[in-house]
Amino acid sequence: MATFRCECGCSEIVSKEKDEDYGQYYIIVECQNCGFYWEGYYGYFE
């Protein structure tokens, strides 16, 4: 599983959408302090 936390620990989820096709959330994570950016699938819903 990919990590979505930055080294400075200040990253936040800025977008979280349900993807009905995959049954997972598609999230975008960013950090204003260090410029970290990550996007991908994380977590399942029913």
C-alpha positions in Angstrom: 0.0 0.0 0.0 1.3 3.5 -0.9 2.0 5.9 1.9 0.2 9.2 1.7 1.9 11.1 4.6 4.6 13.6 4.1 7.9 13.6 6.1 7.0 16.8 8.0 3.6 15.3 9.2 1.4 18.2 8.1 -0.3 16.6 5.0 -4.1 16.8 4.8 -6.7 15.1 2.6 -8.0 17.9 0.3 -10.4 15.8 -1.8 -12.3 12.5 -1.1 -14.7 11.1 -3.6 -16.5 7.7 -3.8 -15.6 5.7 -6.9 -18.6 3.4 -7.3 -16.8 1.2 -9.9 -14.0 0.3 -7.5 -15.9 0.5 -4.2 -13.1 2.7 -2.8 -12.5 6.4 -2.1 -10.2 8.4 -4.4 -8.3 10.9 -2.3 -5.9 13.7 -2.9 -3.4 14.6 -0.2 -1.3 17.7 -0.1 1.1 19.5 2.3 1.4 23.2 2.2 4.7 23.1 4.3 6.9 20.7 2.2 5.0 20.5 -1.1 4.1 16.8 -0.8 1.3 15.6 -3.2 -0.3 12.2 -3.4 -3.5 10.9 -5.1 -5.0 7.5 -5.3 -7.4 5.0 -3.9 -7.7 4.5 -0.2 -10.3 2.7 1.9 -13.4 0.8 1.0 -17.1 1.6 1.4 -20.2 -0.5 1.2 
